[in-house]
Amino acid sequence: MAVHMPLARLLLVHRLLRTSTSGQRRLRSSDVLRECRRAARTLSTFPVRRSESQGDGRDPSPLGGLGRLLPRDALFPEVSQPRDPEEDASVAASDAHGEDAHVATREEGDRPPEASASAALPGESSLAFGELLVAEHHKKRRVEFRKMFELRAGARLQSNWGAVAHDDVAGRPAGCFLKSTRGVRFLVRRASLEDYVLYMKRGPAITYPKDASEMLMMMDVTEGDRVLESGSGSGAMSLFLSRAVGSKGSVLSVEVREDHHRRAVLNYKRWRQSWILRRGEEWPDNVQFHIHDLSAASALLANQGFHAAALDLIHPQLVLPTVVPHLYPGAVCAVYLANITQVIDLLEGLRCLRLPLLCERIMEVQVRDWVVAAALQKDGSHCVRKAPVLDRREEASDGAFLVKLRKYAQ
Ligand SMILES: C[S@@+](CC[C@H](N)C(=O)[O-])C[C@H]1O[C@@H](n2cnc3c(N)ncnc32)[C@H](O)[C@@H]1O
Protein backbone atom coordinates (compact mmCIF):
# COMPACT_ATOMS: atom_id res chain seq x y z
CA MET A 1 0.00 0.00 0.00
CA ALA A 2 1.42 3.39 -0.96
CA VAL A 3 -0.03 6.50 0.62
CA HIS A 4 1.01 10.14 0.60
CA MET A 5 1.86 11.03 4.15
CA PRO A 6 3.35 13.76 6.35
CA LEU A 7 6.62 14.16 4.44
CA ALA A 8 4.76 15.25 1.34
CA ARG A 9 2.70 17.60 3.47
CA LEU A 10 5.85 18.87 5.15
CA LEU A 11 7.36 19.64 1.75
CA LEU A 12 4.23 21.49 0.82
CA VAL A 13 4.32 23.64 3.94
CA HIS A 14 8.05 24.14 3.66
CA ARG A 15 7.76 25.37 0.10
CA LEU A 16 4.76 27.55 0.77
CA LEU A 17 6.62 29.21 3.59
CA ARG A 18 9.64 29.72 1.46
CA THR A 19 7.67 31.32 -1.32
CA SER A 20 5.84 33.64 1.00
CA THR A 21 9.04 34.92 2.60
CA SER A 22 11.30 35.01 -0.44
CA GLY A 23 11.67 38.27 -2.28
CA GLN A 24 13.64 36.67 -5.07
CA ARG A 25 10.83 34.80 -6.75
CA ARG A 26 7.18 35.73 -6.89
CA LEU A 27 5.27 32.59 -7.73
CA ARG A 28 1.51 32.72 -7.48
CA SER A 29 0.19 30.41 -4.76
CA SER A 30 -1.66 28.30 -7.34
CA ASP A 31 1.68 27.72 -9.15
CA VAL A 32 3.29 26.74 -5.86
CA LEU A 33 0.51 24.32 -5.06
CA ARG A 34 0.73 22.72 -8.48
CA GLU A 35 4.49 22.39 -8.15
CA CYS A 36 4.24 20.96 -4.65
CA ARG A 37 1.66 18.41 -5.70
CA ARG A 38 3.94 17.33 -8.53
CA ALA A 39 6.84 16.84 -6.06
CA ALA A 40 4.60 15.07 -3.56
CA ARG A 41 3.37 12.66 -6.22
CA THR A 42 6.93 11.44 -6.67
CA LEU A 43 7.10 10.34 -3.03
CA SER A 44 5.57 7.28 -1.58
CA THR A 45 5.67 6.38 2.09
CA PHE A 46 4.40 3.44 4.01
CA PRO A 47 4.92 2.08 7.47
CA VAL A 48 7.13 -0.90 8.11
CA ARG A 49 6.96 -2.69 11.40
CA ARG A 50 10.25 -2.80 13.23
CA SER A 51 10.58 -6.46 12.47
CA GLU A 52 10.66 -5.72 8.79
CA SER A 53 13.61 -3.41 8.98
CA GLN A 54 15.79 -5.98 10.68
CA GLY A 55 17.23 -9.07 9.18
CA ASP A 56 15.74 -9.38 5.72
CA GLY A 57 13.78 -6.14 5.97
CA ARG A 58 14.21 -2.77 4.35
CA ASP A 59 16.39 -0.04 5.62
CA PRO A 60 14.09 2.86 6.53
CA SER A 61 16.69 5.47 5.57
CA PRO A 62 14.99 8.32 3.73
CA LEU A 63 18.19 9.28 1.89
CA GLY A 64 18.51 7.04 -1.08
CA GLY A 65 17.24 8.47 -4.33
CA LEU A 66 14.83 10.97 -2.79
CA GLY A 67 16.87 14.13 -3.08
CA ARG A 68 17.05 14.10 -6.81
CA LEU A 69 13.28 13.91 -7.14
CA LEU A 70 12.86 17.42 -5.79
CA PRO A 71 13.05 20.16 -8.40
CA ARG A 72 16.33 22.06 -8.02
CA ASP A 73 14.64 25.47 -7.82
CA ALA A 74 12.50 24.24 -4.94
CA LEU A 75 15.46 23.81 -2.60
CA PHE A 76 17.06 26.24 -0.22
CA PRO A 77 20.47 27.43 -1.50
CA GLU A 78 22.17 25.61 1.42
CA VAL A 79 20.77 22.35 0.10
CA SER A 80 20.95 22.92 -3.63
CA GLN A 81 24.57 24.16 -3.70
CA PRO A 82 26.15 20.89 -2.54
CA ARG A 83 23.86 19.00 -4.96
CA ASP A 84 25.91 19.54 -8.09
CA PRO A 85 25.35 17.85 -11.46
CA GLU A 86 28.16 15.37 -10.75
CA GLU A 87 26.29 14.10 -7.72
CA ASP A 88 23.16 13.53 -9.82
CA ALA A 89 25.30 11.62 -12.30
CA SER A 90 26.82 9.47 -9.55
CA VAL A 91 23.35 8.77 -8.16
CA ALA A 92 22.21 7.64 -11.59
CA ALA A 93 25.30 5.44 -11.91
CA SER A 94 24.68 3.93 -8.48
CA ASP A 95 21.11 3.12 -9.49
CA ALA A 96 22.47 1.18 -12.42
CA HIS A 97 24.41 -0.93 -9.91
CA GLY A 98 21.44 -1.26 -7.58
CA GLU A 99 23.22 0.55 -4.74
CA ASP A 100 21.84 3.26 -2.48
CA ALA A 101 22.85 6.79 -3.35
CA HIS A 102 24.27 7.48 0.08
CA VAL A 103 26.40 4.37 -0.10
CA ALA A 104 27.71 5.10 -3.55
CA THR A 105 28.90 8.60 -2.73
CA ARG A 106 30.92 7.59 0.35
CA GLU A 107 34.57 6.65 0.48
CA GLU A 108 35.30 3.36 -1.15
CA GLY A 109 37.09 2.02 1.89
CA ASP A 110 40.28 1.23 0.01
CA ARG A 111 41.99 4.28 1.45
CA PRO A 112 44.95 3.47 3.73
CA PRO A 113 43.95 3.42 7.43
CA GLU A 114 46.35 6.25 8.36
CA ALA A 115 44.48 8.74 6.13
CA SER A 116 41.21 8.47 8.03
CA ALA A 117 42.28 7.31 11.52
CA SER A 118 41.75 10.80 12.97
CA ALA A 119 38.05 10.46 12.14
CA ALA A 120 37.45 8.25 15.23
CA LEU A 121 34.85 9.52 17.71
CA PRO A 122 36.27 11.48 20.63
CA GLY A 123 36.92 9.00 23.45
CA GLU A 124 37.08 6.09 21.03
CA SER A 125 40.11 4.80 19.16
CA SER A 126 40.29 3.03 15.82
CA LEU A 127 38.94 -0.51 15.49
CA ALA A 128 41.01 -3.06 17.42
CA PHE A 129 41.21 -6.84 17.58
CA GLY A 130 38.82 -8.24 20.18
CA GLU A 131 36.10 -5.63 19.57
CA LEU A 132 32.53 -6.52 18.66
CA LEU A 133 31.64 -5.06 15.28
CA VAL A 134 28.72 -5.13 12.90
CA ALA A 135 29.15 -5.43 9.13
CA GLU A 136 26.21 -4.61 6.91
CA HIS A 137 25.47 -4.33 3.24
CA HIS A 138 22.61 -2.11 2.02
CA LYS A 139 21.03 -2.40 -1.37
CA LYS A 140 18.09 -0.35 -2.57
CA ARG A 141 17.17 0.70 0.96
CA ARG A 142 17.22 -2.88 2.14
CA VAL A 143 19.67 -4.37 4.58
CA GLU A 144 20.75 -7.37 2.55
CA PHE A 145 23.30 -8.56 5.05
CA ARG A 146 24.04 -7.78 8.67
CA LYS A 147 26.31 -9.67 10.98
CA MET A 148 27.91 -9.07 14.35
CA PHE A 149 31.43 -10.44 14.69
CA GLU A 150 34.49 -10.20 16.90
CA LEU A 151 37.51 -8.72 15.15
CA ARG A 152 40.30 -11.34 15.22
CA ALA A 153 43.77 -11.33 13.63
CA GLY A 154 43.90 -13.57 10.56
CA ALA A 155 40.11 -14.21 10.47
CA ARG A 156 37.76 -13.46 7.56
CA LEU A 157 34.18 -12.24 7.49
CA GLN A 158 32.40 -14.56 5.07
CA SER A 159 29.19 -13.78 3.22
CA ASN A 160 27.37 -14.42 -0.06
CA TRP A 161 28.61 -10.98 -1.09
CA GLY A 162 32.27 -11.91 -0.69
CA ALA A 163 34.76 -11.93 2.19
CA VAL A 164 36.53 -9.22 4.14
CA ALA A 165 39.80 -9.92 5.96
CA HIS A 166 39.63 -8.82 9.59
CA ASP A 167 43.20 -7.56 9.26
CA ASP A 168 41.92 -4.98 6.73
CA VAL A 169 39.38 -3.73 9.27
CA ALA A 170 41.75 -3.32 12.22
CA GLY A 171 43.08 0.22 12.59
CA ARG A 172 40.26 1.86 10.62
CA PRO A 173 37.78 4.28 12.17
CA ALA A 174 34.37 2.89 13.11
CA GLY A 175 31.70 3.51 10.50
CA CYS A 176 33.93 2.96 7.47
CA PHE A 177 33.15 1.25 4.16
CA LEU A 178 35.24 -1.69 2.99
CA LYS A 179 35.06 -3.65 -0.23
CA SER A 180 34.61 -7.40 -0.11
CA THR A 181 36.47 -9.78 -2.39
CA ARG A 182 33.45 -9.49 -4.73
CA GLY A 183 33.65 -5.71 -4.81
CA VAL A 184 30.59 -5.19 -2.59
CA ARG A 185 30.73 -2.39 -0.04
CA PHE A 186 30.23 -3.26 3.61
CA LEU A 187 29.67 -0.69 6.31
CA VAL A 188 31.69 -1.74 9.35
CA ARG A 189 30.73 -0.18 12.67
CA ARG A 190 30.89 -0.91 16.37
CA ALA A 191 28.04 -2.97 17.79
CA SER A 192 25.65 -0.87 19.85
CA LEU A 193 24.18 -2.40 23.00
CA GLU A 194 20.98 -2.94 21.03
CA ASP A 195 22.89 -4.85 18.31
CA TYR A 196 24.69 -6.84 20.94
CA VAL A 197 21.61 -8.09 22.78
CA LEU A 198 19.86 -8.93 19.51
CA TYR A 199 22.82 -10.89 18.10
CA MET A 200 24.44 -12.37 21.21
CA LYS A 201 23.99 -16.04 21.94
CA ARG A 202 20.73 -16.61 23.82
CA GLY A 203 19.40 -19.00 26.35
CA PRO A 204 15.78 -17.90 26.88
CA ALA A 205 14.10 -15.07 24.98
CA ILE A 206 15.37 -11.64 25.87
CA THR A 207 13.57 -8.48 26.90
CA TYR A 208 13.56 -6.70 23.54
CA PRO A 209 15.32 -3.34 23.39
CA LYS A 210 12.13 -1.38 22.67
CA ASP A 211 10.54 -2.89 25.80
CA ALA A 212 13.70 -2.55 27.88
CA SER A 213 13.76 1.19 27.11
CA GLU A 214 10.15 1.55 28.21
CA MET A 215 10.79 -0.43 31.39
CA LEU A 216 13.73 1.83 32.27
CA MET A 217 11.44 4.80 31.77
CA MET A 218 8.66 3.21 33.85
CA MET A 219 11.01 2.48 36.71
CA ASP A 220 12.65 5.91 36.31
CA VAL A 221 16.02 4.24 36.81
CA THR A 222 18.73 6.77 37.52
CA GLU A 223 22.45 6.66 37.96
CA GLY A 224 23.26 5.38 41.43
CA ASP A 225 20.05 3.34 41.85
CA ARG A 226 19.98 -0.20 43.20
CA VAL A 227 17.70 -2.39 41.10
CA LEU A 228 16.46 -5.94 41.50
CA GLU A 229 16.07 -8.01 38.34
CA SER A 230 14.71 -11.51 37.73
CA GLY A 231 15.22 -13.75 35.86
CA SER A 232 18.61 -13.02 34.42
CA GLY A 233 17.71 -15.11 31.36
CA SER A 234 20.20 -14.27 28.62
CA GLY A 235 21.41 -11.13 30.34
CA ALA A 236 19.95 -8.54 27.96
CA MET A 237 17.95 -6.59 30.55
CA SER A 238 20.87 -6.89 33.00
CA LEU A 239 23.06 -4.98 30.52
CA PHE A 240 20.49 -2.23 29.97
CA LEU A 241 20.07 -1.88 33.73
CA SER A 242 23.83 -1.91 34.23
CA ARG A 243 24.22 1.03 31.85
CA ALA A 244 21.32 2.92 33.45
CA VAL A 245 22.55 2.69 37.05
CA GLY A 246 26.19 3.39 36.12
CA SER A 247 29.25 2.99 38.29
CA LYS A 248 27.55 4.41 41.39
CA GLY A 249 24.60 2.03 41.21
CA SER A 250 24.13 -1.73 41.20
CA VAL A 251 21.86 -4.50 39.96
CA LEU A 252 20.99 -7.73 41.74
CA SER A 253 20.03 -10.26 39.08
CA VAL A 254 18.39 -13.49 40.28
CA GLU A 255 17.98 -16.57 38.07
CA VAL A 256 16.62 -19.98 39.03
CA ARG A 257 18.24 -21.99 36.23
CA GLU A 258 21.95 -22.59 36.30
CA ASP A 259 22.33 -22.81 32.49
CA HIS A 260 20.54 -19.48 32.03
CA HIS A 261 22.60 -17.93 34.80
CA ARG A 262 25.79 -19.04 33.04
CA ARG A 263 24.61 -17.63 29.71
CA ALA A 264 23.72 -14.27 31.29
CA VAL A 265 27.11 -14.01 33.01
CA LEU A 266 28.97 -14.92 29.78
CA ASN A 267 27.05 -12.34 27.76
CA TYR A 268 27.69 -9.70 30.40
CA LYS A 269 31.41 -10.45 30.50
CA ARG A 270 31.77 -10.48 26.73
CA TRP A 271 30.19 -7.03 26.41
CA ARG A 272 32.43 -5.64 29.13
CA GLN A 273 35.56 -7.08 27.50
CA SER A 274 34.66 -5.49 24.18
CA TRP A 275 33.91 -2.18 25.90
CA ILE A 276 37.33 -1.80 27.46
CA LEU A 277 38.97 -2.28 24.04
CA ARG A 278 36.66 0.31 22.57
CA ARG A 279 36.84 2.98 25.25
CA GLY A 280 40.03 2.15 27.10
CA GLU A 281 38.05 2.20 30.35
CA GLU A 282 36.01 -0.42 32.16
CA TRP A 283 32.27 -0.85 31.80
CA PRO A 284 31.12 -0.67 35.45
CA ASP A 285 31.10 -4.09 37.07
CA ASN A 286 27.81 -3.40 38.78
CA VAL A 287 25.67 -6.54 38.27
CA GLN A 288 25.69 -9.33 40.85
CA PHE A 289 24.25 -12.52 39.34
CA HIS A 290 22.80 -15.14 41.71
CA ILE A 291 21.31 -18.57 41.15
CA HIS A 292 18.16 -18.65 43.21
CA ASP A 293 14.41 -19.05 43.01
CA LEU A 294 13.25 -15.50 43.65
CA SER A 295 10.08 -16.69 45.38
CA ALA A 296 12.28 -18.25 48.08
CA ALA A 297 15.03 -15.62 48.15
CA SER A 298 14.14 -13.77 51.36
CA ALA A 299 17.54 -14.60 52.86
CA LEU A 300 19.35 -13.30 49.76
CA LEU A 301 17.37 -10.04 49.86
CA ALA A 302 17.61 -9.59 53.64
CA ASN A 303 18.55 -6.03 54.68
CA GLN A 304 18.48 -4.81 51.09
CA GLY A 305 16.37 -2.01 49.67
CA PHE A 306 15.72 -1.38 45.97
CA HIS A 307 14.76 1.71 44.03
CA ALA A 308 13.06 -0.46 41.41
CA ALA A 309 12.50 -4.03 40.27
CA ALA A 310 12.30 -5.51 36.76
CA LEU A 311 10.56 -8.85 36.50
CA ASP A 312 10.64 -11.01 33.39
CA LEU A 313 9.59 -14.47 34.53
CA ILE A 314 6.68 -16.75 33.97
CA HIS A 315 4.65 -16.29 37.18
CA PRO A 316 5.55 -12.87 38.59
CA GLN A 317 2.63 -13.00 41.06
CA LEU A 318 4.45 -15.83 42.86
CA VAL A 319 7.58 -13.76 43.54
CA LEU A 320 5.91 -10.46 44.45
CA PRO A 321 5.40 -11.34 48.16
CA THR A 322 9.18 -11.80 48.43
CA VAL A 323 10.08 -8.71 46.38
CA VAL A 324 7.66 -6.06 47.62
CA PRO A 325 8.97 -5.77 51.23
CA HIS A 326 12.36 -4.83 49.77
CA LEU A 327 11.11 -2.04 47.52
CA TYR A 328 11.31 1.49 48.85
CA PRO A 329 7.89 3.17 49.15
CA GLY A 330 7.06 4.78 45.82
CA ALA A 331 9.36 2.40 43.92
CA VAL A 332 8.13 0.84 40.69
CA CYS A 333 8.16 -2.83 39.79
CA ALA A 334 8.03 -3.21 35.99
CA VAL A 335 6.74 -6.59 34.84
CA TYR A 336 7.33 -7.95 31.34
CA LEU A 337 4.78 -10.48 30.15
CA ALA A 338 4.55 -12.39 26.90
CA ASN A 339 0.77 -12.48 26.54
CA ILE A 340 -2.47 -11.03 27.87
CA THR A 341 -3.38 -14.23 29.71
CA GLN A 342 -0.33 -13.72 31.91
CA VAL A 343 -1.41 -10.13 32.54
CA ILE A 344 -4.81 -11.36 33.73
CA ASP A 345 -3.14 -13.95 35.98
CA LEU A 346 -0.97 -11.24 37.46
CA LEU A 347 -3.94 -8.96 38.13
CA GLU A 348 -5.85 -11.79 39.74
CA GLY A 349 -2.77 -12.60 41.85
CA LEU A 350 -2.54 -8.96 42.95
CA ARG A 351 -6.20 -8.97 43.97
CA CYS A 352 -5.74 -12.08 46.12
CA LEU A 353 -2.35 -11.21 47.62
CA ARG A 354 -3.38 -7.78 48.96
CA LEU A 355 0.10 -6.36 48.54
CA PRO A 356 0.72 -2.61 48.84
CA LEU A 357 0.92 -2.23 45.06
CA LEU A 358 -0.97 0.02 42.68
CA CYS A 359 -1.29 -1.11 39.10
CA GLU A 360 -0.66 2.17 37.33
CA ARG A 361 -0.43 1.08 33.74
CA ILE A 362 -0.68 -1.88 31.40
CA MET A 363 0.77 -1.31 27.97
CA GLU A 364 2.17 -2.77 24.80
CA VAL A 365 5.07 -1.03 23.10
CA GLN A 366 4.73 -0.75 19.36
CA VAL A 367 7.35 0.61 17.02
CA ARG A 368 6.52 1.54 13.45
CA ASP A 369 9.43 2.09 11.12
CA TRP A 370 8.79 3.89 7.85
CA VAL A 371 10.10 3.46 4.36
CA VAL A 372 10.23 6.79 2.57
CA ALA A 373 11.03 6.04 -1.03
CA ALA A 374 10.71 7.30 -4.55
CA ALA A 375 7.48 6.15 -6.17
CA LEU A 376 8.25 7.37 -9.67
CA GLN A 377 10.19 5.17 -11.99
CA LYS A 378 12.48 6.53 -14.69
CA ASP A 379 9.77 6.06 -17.34
CA GLY A 380 7.35 8.20 -15.30
CA SER A 381 5.15 5.34 -14.11
CA HIS A 382 4.53 4.70 -10.42
CA CYS A 383 6.14 1.80 -8.59
CA VAL A 384 3.93 -0.79 -6.98
CA ARG A 385 5.59 -1.55 -3.66
CA LYS A 386 5.14 -4.85 -1.92
CA ALA A 387 5.10 -5.03 1.86
CA PRO A 388 8.42 -6.47 3.05
CA VAL A 389 8.50 -9.98 4.50
CA LEU A 390 8.44 -10.21 8.30
CA ASP A 391 11.52 -11.29 10.18
CA ARG A 392 10.23 -14.07 12.44
CA ARG A 393 12.71 -13.47 15.23
CA GLU A 394 11.68 -9.85 15.69
CA GLU A 395 8.06 -10.70 15.17
CA ALA A 396 8.25 -12.71 18.35
CA SER A 397 8.96 -9.50 20.25
CA ASP A 398 5.62 -8.00 19.25
CA GLY A 399 2.76 -8.42 21.62
CA ALA A 400 4.70 -8.31 24.88
CA PHE A 401 2.96 -6.48 27.70
CA LEU A 402 4.39 -4.22 30.36
CA VAL A 403 2.71 -3.76 33.70
CA LYS A 404 3.70 -0.90 35.97
CA LEU A 405 3.21 -1.60 39.67
CA ARG A 406 4.01 1.02 42.28
CA LYS A 407 4.57 0.27 45.93
CA TYR A 408 2.65 2.59 48.22
CA ALA A 409 3.53 3.42 51.83
CA GLN A 410 1.25 1.74 54.41
C1 LIG B 1 12.43 -14.68 29.57
S1 LIG B 1 13.72 -15.06 30.60
C2 LIG B 1 14.38 -13.49 31.08
C3 LIG B 1 15.15 -12.81 30.00
C4 LIG B 1 15.89 -11.60 30.45
N1 LIG B 1 14.98 -10.54 30.84
C5 LIG B 1 16.78 -11.09 29.34
O1 LIG B 1 16.62 -9.94 28.89
O2 LIG B 1 17.66 -11.83 28.90
C6 LIG B 1 12.93 -15.62 32.05
C7 LIG B 1 13.88 -16.22 33.05
O3 LIG B 1 13.28 -16.24 34.31
C8 LIG B 1 13.75 -17.38 35.00
N2 LIG B 1 12.85 -17.65 36.11
C9 LIG B 1 11.60 -18.15 36.06
N3 LIG B 1 11.08 -18.24 37.30
C10 LIG B 1 12.01 -17.77 38.17
C11 LIG B 1 12.07 -17.61 39.56
N4 LIG B 1 11.04 -17.95 40.36
N5 LIG B 1 13.18 -17.09 40.11
C12 LIG B 1 14.23 -16.74 39.33
N6 LIG B 1 14.23 -16.88 37.99
C13 LIG B 1 13.14 -17.39 37.41
C14 LIG B 1 13.77 -18.43 33.89
O4 LIG B 1 14.60 -19.51 34.22
C15 LIG B 1 14.28 -17.63 32.71
O5 LIG B 1 15.66 -17.73 32.57
Ligand as a Chemical Component Dictionary entry (heavy atoms), coordinates in Angstrom:
data_LIG
# 
_chem_comp.id                   LIG 
_chem_comp.type                 NON-POLYMER 
_chem_comp.pdbx_formal_charge   0 
_chem_comp.three_letter_code    LIG 
# 
loop_
_chem_comp_atom.comp_id 
_chem_comp_atom.atom_id 
_chem_comp_atom.alt_atom_id 
_chem_comp_atom.type_symbol 
_chem_comp_atom.charge 
_chem_comp_atom.model_Cartn_x 
_chem_comp_atom.model_Cartn_y 
_chem_comp_atom.model_Cartn_z 
_chem_comp_atom.pdbx_ordinal 
LIG C1  C1  C 0  12.426 -14.683 29.571 1  
LIG S1  S1  S 1  13.724 -15.058 30.596 2  
LIG C2  C2  C 0  14.379 -13.489 31.078 3  
LIG C3  C3  C 0  15.153 -12.809 29.999 4  
LIG C4  C4  C 0  15.887 -11.597 30.453 5  
LIG N1  N1  N 0  14.984 -10.543 30.841 6  
LIG C5  C5  C 0  16.784 -11.086 29.338 7  
LIG O1  O1  O 0  16.615 -9.936  28.888 8  
LIG O2  O2  O -1 17.657 -11.826 28.904 9  
LIG C6  C6  C 0  12.930 -15.621 32.049 10 
LIG C7  C7  C 0  13.883 -16.218 33.046 11 
LIG O3  O3  O 0  13.281 -16.238 34.311 12 
LIG C8  C8  C 0  13.751 -17.383 34.998 13 
LIG N2  N2  N 0  12.846 -17.651 36.114 14 
LIG C9  C9  C 0  11.596 -18.148 36.063 15 
LIG N3  N3  N 0  11.075 -18.237 37.304 16 
LIG C10 C10 C 0  12.007 -17.774 38.168 17 
LIG C11 C11 C 0  12.067 -17.606 39.561 18 
LIG N4  N4  N 0  11.044 -17.953 40.361 19 
LIG N5  N5  N 0  13.184 -17.088 40.106 20 
LIG C12 C12 C 0  14.225 -16.736 39.335 21 
LIG N6  N6  N 0  14.233 -16.877 37.995 22 
LIG C13 C13 C 0  13.135 -17.390 37.414 23 
LIG C14 C14 C 0  13.770 -18.430 33.893 24 
LIG O4  O4  O 0  14.603 -19.508 34.218 25 
LIG C15 C15 C 0  14.281 -17.631 32.707 26 
LIG O5  O5  O 0  15.661 -17.725 32.567 27 
# 
loop_
_chem_comp_bond.comp_id 
_chem_comp_bond.atom_id_1 
_chem_comp_bond.atom_id_2 
_chem_comp_bond.value_order 
_chem_comp_bond.pdbx_ordinal 
LIG C1  S1  SING 1  
LIG S1  C2  SING 2  
LIG S1  C6  SING 3  
LIG C2  C3  SING 4  
LIG C3  C4  SING 5  
LIG C4  N1  SING 6  
LIG C4  C5  SING 7  
LIG C5  O1  DOUB 8  
LIG C5  O2  SING 9  
LIG C6  C7  SING 10 
LIG C7  O3  SING 11 
LIG C7  C15 SING 12 
LIG O3  C8  SING 13 
LIG C8  N2  SING 14 
LIG C8  C14 SING 15 
LIG N2  C9  SING 16 
LIG N2  C13 SING 17 
LIG C9  N3  DOUB 18 
LIG N3  C10 SING 19 
LIG C10 C11 SING 20 
LIG C10 C13 DOUB 21 
LIG C11 N4  SING 22 
LIG C11 N5  DOUB 23 
LIG N5  C12 SING 24 
LIG C12 N6  DOUB 25 
LIG N6  C13 SING 26 
LIG C14 O4  SING 27 
LIG C14 C15 SING 28 
LIG C15 O5  SING 29 
# 
